[in-house]
Amino acid sequence: MSFDTKNGTRGARQPGKAMKFINKLLINRIARSGKVIGGNGLVLYTVGRKSGVERETPLGWFAGANASWLIVAAAAGAANNPAWYYNIAGNPDKVQIAVMGRKIAVTAEQLYGSERDKAWQQITTAVPQFAGYQKKTDREIPIIRLVARD
C-alpha cells in the first residue's frame, strides 16, 4: 500500500480553525447517522504519525467496489494533502471508521491509474465541487479506498 502523493506548489488555503470547530460538532452525529450535509458521512480514526495521538476526522464517502468506502484527500483544493492522509501512511494498521453507529477497523489503499480515474468520475459526477478543488491545486487529489478488515 503506497501513499506517495506529493504536496503541490499551488492551491487553496487549508480549512482553518472554524472548520475544526464545525467538525467537532459533527463527529458524533455523523458516527451515529452515517450522514453529512447532503450525503454519506463517516468518521475516520487515524493515529498521528508524529504525535501517536488518535485523531478523528469527519468525511464524506462514496460507495466503492465490494462494499468499500471511497474517501477523497481534497483539503478543499489546498496545495498540501490533509494531515489524515499522512496519518494513514504513517500508521496504516491503525485506521478505523465509525459509520451508522459501528466502529470498523479498515485497510486503506490509495487508488491509481484507471481505477482512480473511474472512481474520480463517479465522485465528481455525484459532487461536482471536487472537480473544482482539483482545478485549484497542481497535486493530483488522492482517492483512498477503505475495506473492512476481517
C-alpha positions in Angstrom: 0.0 0.0 0.0 1.6 3.2 -1.2 0.7 6.8 -0.1 3.1 8.8 -2.1 1.2 11.8 -3.5 3.4 14.9 -3.1 2.2 18.2 -2.0 1.6 20.7 -4.7 3.0 24.2 -5.3 -0.3 26.0 -5.5 -3.8 25.6 -4.1 -6.5 27.0 -1.9 -5.9 27.5 1.8 -6.3 24.5 4.1 -9.6 24.6 6.1 -8.9 26.6 9.3 -10.0 26.8 12.9 -13.6 27.4 12.1 -13.8 24.2 10.2 -12.1 22.3 13.0 -14.8 23.6 15.4 -17.6 22.6 13.0 -16.1 19.2 12.6 -16.1 18.6 16.3 -19.8 19.4 16.4 -20.5 17.0 13.6 -18.4 14.0 14.6 -20.9 12.3 17.0 -23.8 13.0 14.7 -22.0 11.5 11.6 -20.7 8.5 13.5 -24.3 7.6 14.6 -26.3 8.5 11.4 -23.8 8.0 8.6 -24.9 11.3 7.1 -23.1 14.5 6.4 -24.6 17.6 4.8 -26.3 16.2 1.7 -24.6 12.8 1.6 -22.9 9.8 3.2 -20.6 10.5 6.1 -18.1 8.7 8.3 -15.6 9.5 11.0 -12.1 8.5 10.1 -9.9 7.5 13.0 -6.2 7.7 12.5 -3.1 7.8 14.8 -0.9 10.8 14.4 2.3 9.9 12.6 4.3 12.3 14.8 2.2 12.5 18.0 0.9 9.0 18.3 -2.4 10.5 19.4 -5.7 9.2 17.9 -7.3 11.7 15.6 -10.8 11.8 14.3 -11.9 13.5 11.1 -15.5 13.6 9.6 -15.5 12.9 5.9 -17.9 12.3 3.1 -17.7 8.9 1.4 -18.7 7.2 -1.8 -19.6 3.6 -2.4 -16.6 1.6 -3.7 -16.5 -1.9 -5.1 -17.1 -4.9 -2.8 -18.7 -2.8 0.0 -15.8 -0.5 0.4 -15.8 3.2 1.1 -14.0 5.8 -1.0 -12.7 9.0 0.6 -11.0 11.9 -1.0 -8.0 13.8 0.3 -9.1 17.1 -1.2 -8.4 19.5 1.6 -10.7 21.9 -0.4 -8.1 22.1 -3.2 -5.2 23.1 -0.9 -1.6 22.7 -2.1 -0.9 20.2 0.7 -2.6 16.9 1.4 -4.7 16.8 4.6 -3.0 15.6 7.8 -5.1 12.5 7.9 -3.6 11.3 4.6 -0.1 11.3 6.3 -1.5 9.7 9.4 -2.8 6.8 7.3 0.5 6.5 5.6 2.4 6.5 8.9 0.1 4.1 10.7 -1.8 2.1 8.1 -2.6 -0.8 10.6 -4.4 1.6 13.0 -7.1 3.0 10.7 -10.8 2.8 11.7 -14.0 4.4 10.7 -17.3 5.0 12.5 -20.4 4.8 10.3 -24.0 4.1 11.2 -23.2 3.6 14.9 -20.4 1.0 14.2 -16.7 1.4 14.6 -14.9 -0.7 12.0 -11.2 -1.5 11.5 -10.3 -0.9 7.9 -7.4 -1.3 5.5 -6.6 1.8 3.5 -5.4 1.7 -0.1 -4.7 4.6 -2.4 -6.1 4.3 -5.9 -4.0 4.8 -9.1 -4.4 4.7 -12.8 -7.6 3.6 -14.5 -9.0 2.6 -11.1 -8.6 6.1 -9.8 -9.9 7.6 -13.0 -13.1 5.6 -12.7 -13.6 6.5 -9.0 -12.9 10.2 -9.8 -15.5 10.2 -12.5 -18.0 8.6 -10.0 -17.1 11.1 -7.3 -17.2 14.3 -9.5 -20.5 13.2 -11.1 -22.0 12.9 -7.6 -20.4 16.0 -6.2 -19.0 18.4 -8.9 -17.4 20.5 -6.2 -14.5 18.0 -6.1 -13.6 18.9 -9.7 -13.4 22.5 -8.6 -11.0 21.5 -5.9 -8.8 19.8 -8.4 -8.6 22.9 -10.5 -7.3 24.9 -7.5 -4.2 22.7 -7.0 -1.5 21.2 -9.0 -1.3 18.0 -6.9 -3.4 15.0 -8.0 -6.0 14.7 -5.3 -5.7 11.3 -3.7 -8.6 8.8 -3.5 -8.4 6.3 -0.8 -10.4 3.0 -0.6 -11.3 1.7 2.8 -12.0 -2.0 3.2 -13.2 -3.6 6.4 -10.6 -5.9 8.0 -11.6 -9.4 9.0 
